[in-house]
């Protein structure tokens, strides 16, 4: 497959782009270079290589969830700049105008 100006124009339309002539020429060259690199991969002998299904052979390496180092409410609110007896208090950041 060869990238030509017709294909570049179609890609430009599909991507909703407006490219200058210089950008079209550069894009055409870049895409053709990518296709050449892929062609080189086609030349590799992969007959003895098994298909890769997953990046790792590890299965279910998740750790169990454990509750650790929990603070009680008093300790959590102790250094808060503003708080009431149960919650952190923060300055109002949203003003809603009613019309």
C-alpha positions as CSV (number, residue, x, y, z in Angstrom):
1,X,0.0,0.0,0.0
2,X,1.3,3.4,-0.9
3,X,0.1,6.6,0.7
4,X,-0.9,9.1,-2.0
5,X,-2.4,12.6,-2.0
6,X,-5.9,11.2,-2.4
7,X,-5.6,9.2,0.8
8,X,-4.2,12.2,2.6
9,X,-7.1,14.3,1.5
10,X,-9.5,11.6,2.7
11,X,-7.8,11.4,6.1
12,X,-7.8,15.1,6.3
13,X,-11.6,15.1,5.7
14,X,-12.3,12.2,8.2
15,X,-10.2,13.9,10.9
16,X,-11.7,17.3,10.3
17,X,-8.3,18.8,9.7
18,X,-7.2,21.6,7.5
19,X,-3.6,20.9,6.4
20,X,-1.3,23.2,4.4
21,X,0.4,21.7,1.3
22,X,3.6,21.4,3.2
23,X,1.9,19.6,6.1
24,X,0.2,17.2,3.6
25,X,3.6,16.4,2.0
26,X,5.2,15.8,5.4
27,X,2.4,13.6,6.6
28,X,2.5,11.6,3.4
29,X,6.2,11.0,3.8
30,X,5.8,10.1,7.5
31,X,3.0,7.6,6.8
32,X,5.0,6.0,4.0
33,X,8.0,5.7,6.4
34,X,5.8,3.9,8.9
35,X,4.6,1.5,6.2
36,X,8.2,0.8,5.2
37,X,9.0,-0.1,8.9
38,X,6.0,-2.4,9.1
39,X,7.1,-4.1,5.8
40,X,10.5,-4.8,7.5
41,X,8.6,-6.6,10.2
42,X,6.9,-8.8,7.6
43,X,10.3,-10.1,6.6
44,X,11.0,-11.6,10.1
45,X,10.7,-15.3,10.5
46,X,8.2,-15.8,13.3
47,X,7.4,-19.4,12.7
48,X,8.7,-20.6,16.0
49,X,7.2,-17.8,18.1
50,X,4.0,-18.4,20.0
51,X,1.4,-15.6,19.9
52,X,1.5,-13.3,22.9
53,X,-1.9,-13.3,24.7
54,X,-0.8,-11.4,27.8
55,X,2.1,-9.3,28.8
56,X,2.8,-11.3,31.9
57,X,2.5,-14.9,32.8
58,X,1.5,-14.0,36.4
59,X,-2.0,-14.9,37.3
60,X,-4.1,-13.1,40.0
61,X,-1.2,-11.3,41.7
62,X,-3.6,-9.1,43.7
63,X,-3.1,-8.6,47.3
64,X,-5.8,-8.8,49.9
65,X,-7.3,-5.6,51.1
66,X,-6.3,-4.9,54.7
67,X,-7.2,-2.0,56.9
68,X,-4.0,-0.6,58.4
69,X,-3.0,2.6,60.2
70,X,-6.5,4.0,60.6
71,X,-7.0,7.3,62.5
72,X,-9.8,7.9,64.8
73,X,-12.0,10.9,64.2
74,X,-10.4,13.0,67.0
75,X,-6.9,12.4,65.7
76,X,-7.9,13.2,62.1
77,X,-9.5,16.5,63.0
78,X,-6.9,17.5,65.6
79,X,-4.7,19.4,63.1
80,X,-7.5,20.6,60.8
81,X,-7.5,24.5,60.4
82,X,-11.3,24.4,60.7
83,X,-13.6,21.6,61.9
84,X,-16.7,21.0,63.8
85,X,-17.1,17.9,66.0
86,X,-17.5,15.5,63.1
87,X,-16.3,17.1,59.8
88,X,-13.5,19.1,58.2
89,X,-14.8,22.6,57.3
90,X,-13.6,24.2,54.1
91,X,-14.2,27.7,52.6
92,X,-17.0,27.9,50.1
93,X,-15.7,27.8,46.6
94,X,-18.8,27.9,44.4
95,X,-21.2,30.8,44.2
96,X,-24.5,29.9,42.6
97,X,-26.5,32.8,41.3
98,X,-30.2,32.3,41.2
99,X,-32.0,33.9,38.4
